[in-house]
Amino acid sequence: MTPPVRPKLLLTGGALAALLVAAAPAVAGNGGFAPVPPESPNAQDITDTWWFISIFILAIFVLVEGLLIAFVIRYRRRRPRDVDGPQIHGSTRLETMWTVAPVFILFAIAAVVFLKLPGIRDVPSATAGGETLEVEVVGHQFYWEFEYPNGVVAVNRLRAPVGVPVELTVTAPDIDVIHSWWIPALGGKIDAIPGVVNETWFQAKRTGVFRGQCAELCGIQHAVMLAEVEVLPAAEFDAWLAEQETAQADGTSELGEETYAGACATCHGLDGQGGVAASAPRLAGSALVGDPDAVEEIVRNGRGQMPAVGAGWSERQMNAVNDYLEETFTRGG
């Protein structure tokens, strides 16, 4: 004889399991369960859309699971178990309701998405005619490079003024792979595709450092392809940009060190010890780093498992890297 079911025990166990699942994100302190606090108008629109859709998802989940549990308890057959229950035929009115209701839900979601889309996609200055900053963002294996209108180059950390719309043109070199630019607090993801120029923007509400990561699997060191946006007061940003323009023009900037840390140390290590990724060789003490022509040939064209990390570098940036390598790993190291 089949042992009797203990519905109260099963119900209690199910309720506890559901409670633990629901409590996990709260215990983790968000932990990726919800968007990070938005710090730009386009990020705010994305967050608003996420919460609007999530309300419907949660409501439907609670309704369906609640009805399922209620029906299991209310209409369960106790004994004998080997006999089919009564056959209940459909209700036209009920079936019409659960067919029409999802149509209205999808219509509401689509309406909100299309209402929010212009605010996510369009740069405010496109119609307002206000001040903007244009920055070119280039994704490389495995670092981000930024170029400002005056020619200043930065690696992995983009600096921008607070309250000013920043328009980003995002791409990747023709010989590279697809990357994806994403700073969650400042907007949605945008792909960096070789030979294709995509556009996105942000307008930071406050100063601070906002972090993100390449969101497209791009190779063995994808996990360490990080990015930062440092938002500064407008006057401080203008002073930094002017200072960098002068320093990079006369070769006194830290562009070489910054480029090495972003483009080379990912695989070779900050101390040039090698072996950080795959079979990256040791640079410290190597005769290669003292040969600028050999270094340029390798970084511009790649070799073996090493991608062409410097395919798009200007002569100024290439010289800065060679100077840093020579100073650090031959004369200095």
C-alpha positions as CSV (number, residue, x, y, z in Angstrom):
1,M,0.0,0.0,0.0
2,T,1.3,3.4,-0.9
3,P,2.1,5.5,2.2
4,P,-0.1,8.5,2.7
5,V,1.0,12.0,1.6
6,R,1.8,14.5,4.2
7,P,0.6,17.7,2.5
8,K,1.4,20.1,5.4
9,L,5.0,18.8,5.6
10,L,5.4,19.2,1.8
11,L,3.9,22.7,1.8
12,T,6.1,23.8,4.7
13,G,9.2,22.5,2.9
14,G,8.2,24.2,-0.3
15,A,7.5,27.5,1.4
16,L,10.9,27.4,3.2
17,A,12.7,26.6,0.0
18,A,11.0,29.5,-1.8
19,L,11.8,31.8,1.1
20,L,15.5,30.9,0.9
21,V,15.6,31.5,-2.8
22,A,13.9,34.9,-2.4
23,A,16.2,35.9,0.5
24,A,19.5,35.0,-1.3
25,P,19.7,38.2,-3.3
26,A,18.9,40.3,-0.2
27,V,21.6,38.5,1.8
28,A,24.1,39.1,-1.0
29,G,23.4,42.8,-1.0
30,N,22.0,43.0,-4.6
31,G,24.9,40.8,-6.0
32,G,23.8,41.4,-9.6
33,F,20.1,40.7,-8.9
34,A,19.1,44.3,-9.8
35,P,20.8,47.1,-11.8
36,V,23.4,49.2,-10.0
37,P,22.3,52.7,-9.1
38,P,22.1,54.8,-12.3
39,E,24.4,57.8,-12.5
40,S,23.4,59.0,-16.0
41,P,20.0,59.8,-17.6
42,N,20.3,57.0,-20.1
43,A,21.2,54.5,-17.3
44,Q,18.2,55.8,-15.4
45,D,15.9,55.0,-18.4
46,I,17.4,51.5,-18.6
47,T,16.8,51.0,-14.9
48,D,13.2,52.3,-15.1
49,T,12.5,49.9,-17.9
50,W,14.1,47.0,-16.0
51,W,11.9,47.6,-13.0
52,F,8.7,48.0,-15.1
53,I,9.3,44.7,-16.8
54,S,10.3,43.0,-13.5
55,I,7.0,44.0,-11.9
56,F,5.1,42.0,-14.5
57,I,7.5,39.0,-14.3
58,L,7.1,38.9,-10.5
59,A,3.3,39.3,-10.6
60,I,2.9,36.5,-13.2
61,F,5.3,34.3,-11.2
62,V,3.4,34.8,-8.0
63,L,0.0,34.3,-9.7
64,V,1.0,31.1,-11.6
65,E,2.8,29.5,-8.6
66,G,0.1,30.6,-6.2
67,L,-2.6,29.0,-8.3
68,L,-0.5,25.9,-8.8
69,I,0.0,25.4,-5.0
70,A,-3.7,26.2,-4.3
71,F,-4.9,23.7,-6.9
72,V,-2.6,21.0,-5.7
73,I,-3.9,21.4,-2.2
74,R,-7.6,22.0,-3.0
75,Y,-8.1,19.4,-5.7
76,R,-5.8,16.6,-4.7
77,R,-7.1,13.1,-4.6
78,R,-6.5,11.4,-1.3
79,R,-7.5,7.7,-1.8
80,P,-7.2,5.6,-3.9
81,R,-4.4,7.0,-5.9
82,D,-4.7,4.7,-8.8
83,V,-8.0,6.1,-10.0
84,D,-8.1,9.1,-12.3
85,G,-9.8,12.3,-11.0
86,P,-12.9,13.8,-12.6
87,Q,-12.4,15.2,-16.1
88,I,-13.1,19.0,-16.2
89,H,-13.6,20.5,-19.6
90,G,-12.4,24.0,-20.6
91,S,-14.1,27.4,-20.0
92,T,-14.3,29.6,-23.0
93,R,-14.4,32.8,-20.9
94,L,-11.4,31.8,-18.8
95,E,-9.4,30.7,-21.8
96,T,-10.2,34.0,-23.6
97,M,-9.0,35.9,-20.5
98,W,-5.7,34.2,-20.2
99,T,-5.1,34.7,-24.0
100,V,-6.0,38.4,-24.1
101,A,-4.2,39.3,-20.8
102,P,-0.7,38.5,-22.1
103,V,-1.4,40.6,-25.2
104,F,-2.1,43.7,-23.1
105,I,0.9,43.0,-20.9
106,L,3.2,42.7,-24.0
107,F,1.7,45.9,-25.4
108,A,2.3,47.8,-22.1
109,I,5.9,46.6,-22.0
110,A,6.5,47.5,-25.7
111,A,5.0,50.9,-25.1
112,V,7.3,51.7,-22.2
113,V,10.4,50.4,-24.1
114,F,9.7,52.6,-27.1
115,L,8.9,55.5,-24.8
116,K,12.3,55.1,-23.0
117,L,14.3,54.2,-26.1
118,P,15.0,57.8,-27.4
119,G,16.4,58.8,-24.0
120,I,18.7,55.8,-23.9
121,R,19.9,56.2,-27.5
122,D,19.9,59.9,-28.3
123,V,22.6,62.3,-27.0
124,P,20.8,65.3,-25.4
125,S,22.9,67.9,-27.2
126,A,21.8,66.5,-30.6
127,T,18.7,68.7,-30.2
128,A,19.7,71.1,-27.3
129,G,22.9,72.3,-28.9
130,G,24.7,72.4,-25.7
131,E,28.4,71.5,-24.9
132,T,29.5,68.0,-25.5
133,L,32.7,66.0,-25.3
134,E,33.4,63.4,-28.1
135,V,35.7,60.5,-27.2
136,E,36.8,57.6,-29.5
137,V,36.7,54.3,-27.6
138,V,38.7,51.4,-29.2
139,G,38.6,47.9,-27.9
140,H,41.8,45.8,-28.1
141,Q,42.9,42.4,-26.8
142,F,42.8,43.1,-23.9
143,Y,42.5,46.7,-23.0
144,W,40.5,49.9,-23.8
145,E,42.0,52.9,-25.5
146,F,40.5,56.4,-25.5
147,E,41.4,59.3,-27.8
148,Y,40.1,62.9,-27.1
149,P,39.5,65.5,-29.8
150,N,42.9,67.2,-29.1
151,G,44.8,63.9,-29.6
152,V,45.3,63.0,-26.0
153,V,45.3,59.2,-25.5
154,A,44.4,57.3,-22.3
155,V,44.3,53.6,-21.6
156,N,41.6,51.8,-19.5
157,R,40.6,54.9,-17.6
158,L,38.4,57.4,-19.4
159,R,38.2,60.8,-17.7
160,A,35.2,63.1,-18.3
161,P,33.6,66.2,-16.8
162,V,30.6,66.0,-14.5
163,G,27.3,67.1,-16.0
164,V,28.5,67.3,-19.6
165,P,27.1,64.9,-22.2
166,V,30.0,62.6,-23.4
167,E,29.4,61.0,-26.9
168,L,31.4,57.8,-27.4
169,T,32.2,56.3,-30.8
170,V,33.0,52.7,-30.1
171,T,35.0,50.5,-32.5
172,A,37.9,47.9,-32.7
173,P,40.8,47.5,-35.1
174,D,40.2,45.5,-38.3
175,I,42.5,42.7,-37.1
176,D,41.0,42.4,-33.6
177,V,37.9,40.7,-32.3
178,I,34.5,41.9,-31.0
179,H,34.5,43.6,-27.6
180,S,31.6,45.2,-25.7
181,W,31.9,48.5,-23.8
182,W,29.8,48.5,-20.6
183,I,29.9,50.8,-17.5
184,P,26.7,49.7,-15.9
185,A,26.2,52.9,-13.9
186,L,26.5,55.0,-17.0
187,G,24.4,53.2,-19.6
188,G,23.9,50.0,-21.5
189,K,26.3,47.8,-23.4
190,I,27.6,48.7,-26.9
191,D,29.7,46.4,-29.1
192,A,33.1,47.3,-30.3
193,I,33.2,45.6,-33.7
194,P,36.2,45.6,-36.0
195,G,35.6,48.1,-38.9
196,V,32.2,49.2,-37.5
197,V,31.6,52.4,-35.5
198,N,28.8,52.3,-32.9
199,E,27.7,55.2,-30.8
200,T,26.6,55.6,-27.2
201,W,26.7,58.4,-24.6
202,F,26.5,59.2,-20.9
203,Q,26.1,62.3,-18.7
204,A,27.4,61.7,-15.2
205,K,25.3,63.1,-12.4
206,R,28.2,63.3,-9.9
207,T,32.0,62.9,-9.6
208,G,33.6,59.6,-8.8
209,V,35.0,56.5,-10.4
210,F,32.6,54.1,-12.2
211,R,33.8,50.7,-13.2
212,G,32.9,48.2,-15.9
213,Q,34.2,45.3,-17.9
214,C,34.3,44.0,-21.5
215,A,30.9,42.2,-21.8
216,E,31.9,40.1,-24.9
217,L,34.1,37.0,-24.6
218,C,37.1,38.2,-26.5
219,G,39.9,35.7,-25.6
220,I,42.0,34.2,-22.9
221,Q,42.4,37.4,-20.9
222,H,38.8,38.6,-21.3
223,A,38.2,38.5,-17.5
224,V,40.8,41.2,-16.9
225,M,39.7,43.6,-19.6
226,L,38.4,46.2,-17.2
227,A,37.5,49.8,-17.7
228,E,36.9,52.8,-15.5
229,V,35.3,56.2,-16.0
230,E,36.6,58.9,-13.7
231,V,34.2,61.8,-13.6
232,L,35.9,65.1,-12.5
233,P,34.7,68.6,-11.9
234,A,34.7,70.5,-15.2
235,A,37.5,72.8,-14.4
236,E,39.7,70.0,-13.1
237,F,39.0,67.9,-16.2
238,D,39.9,70.9,-18.5
239,A,43.2,71.3,-16.6
240,W,44.0,67.6,-16.9
241,L,43.3,67.5,-20.6
242,A,45.4,70.6,-21.4
243,E,48.2,69.2,-19.2
244,Q,48.1,65.9,-21.0
245,E,48.1,67.5,-24.4
246,T,51.4,69.4,-23.6
247,A,53.0,66.4,-21.8
248,Q,52.2,63.9,-24.6
249,A,53.4,66.3,-27.3
250,D,56.8,66.8,-25.7
251,G,57.2,63.2,-24.5
252,T,57.1,63.9,-20.7
253,S,53.8,62.3,-20.0
254,E,53.2,58.8,-18.4
255,L,51.6,57.5,-21.6
256,G,54.3,54.8,-22.0
257,E,53.8,53.5,-18.4
258,E,50.0,53.7,-18.7
259,T,50.0,51.9,-22.1
260,Y,52.3,49.2,-20.8
261,A,50.2,48.6,-17.7
262,G,47.0,48.3,-19.8
263,A,48.2,46.6,-22.9
264,C,51.3,44.6,-21.9
265,A,51.1,43.8,-18.2
266,T,47.9,41.9,-18.7
267,C,50.0,39.0,-20.1
268,H,53.6,39.9,-19.2
269,G,53.0,41.2,-15.7
270,L,53.6,44.6,-14.2
271,D,57.2,43.7,-13.4
272,G,57.8,42.1,-16.8
273,Q,58.1,38.7,-15.1
274,G,56.1,36.9,-17.8
275,G,53.9,33.9,-17.7
276,V,50.8,35.8,-16.5
277,A,48.9,34.5,-19.5
278,A,49.6,31.5,-21.7
279,S,53.3,31.5,-22.6
280,A,53.9,35.2,-22.3
281,P,57.7,35.6,-22.1
282,R,59.7,37.4,-19.5
283,L,60.5,41.0,-20.5
284,A,62.7,42.0,-17.5
285,G,66.3,41.7,-18.7
286,S,65.3,40.7,-22.2
287,A,67.5,42.0,-25.0
288,L,64.3,42.4,-27.1
289,V,63.0,45.4,-25.1
290,G,66.2,47.3,-26.0
291,D,65.4,47.0,-29.7
292,P,62.7,49.5,-30.6
293,D,62.3,48.2,-34.1
294,A,61.8,44.6,-33.0
295,V,59.3,45.7,-30.3
296,E,57.3,47.8,-32.9
297,E,57.2,44.9,-35.3
298,I,55.8,42.5,-32.7
299,V,53.2,44.9,-31.1
300,R,51.9,46.1,-34.4
301,N,51.6,42.7,-36.1
302,G,51.5,40.2,-33.3
303,R,53.5,37.0,-32.9
304,G,52.3,33.5,-32.1
305,Q,49.6,33.7,-29.4
306,M,50.2,37.4,-28.9
307,P,47.7,39.7,-30.6
308,A,48.7,42.9,-32.4
309,V,48.1,45.0,-29.3
310,G,49.6,48.1,-30.8
311,A,48.1,48.0,-34.3
312,G,46.6,51.4,-34.0
313,W,49.2,53.2,-31.9
314,S,50.6,56.5,-33.1
315,E,54.3,57.0,-33.4
316,R,54.1,59.2,-30.3
317,Q,52.5,56.3,-28.3
318,M,54.9,53.7,-29.7
319,N,57.9,55.8,-28.8
320,A,56.5,56.3,-25.3
321,V,56.2,52.6,-24.8
322,N,59.7,51.9,-26.1
323,D,61.1,54.5,-23.8
324,Y,59.3,53.0,-20.8
325,L,60.5,49.5,-21.7
326,E,64.1,50.5,-22.1
327,E,64.1,52.6,-18.9
328,T,62.3,50.0,-16.8
329,F,63.6,46.6,-18.1
330,T,67.1,47.4,-19.3
331,R,68.6,50.5,-17.8
332,G,66.2,50.7,-14.8
333,G,65.5,47.0,-14.4
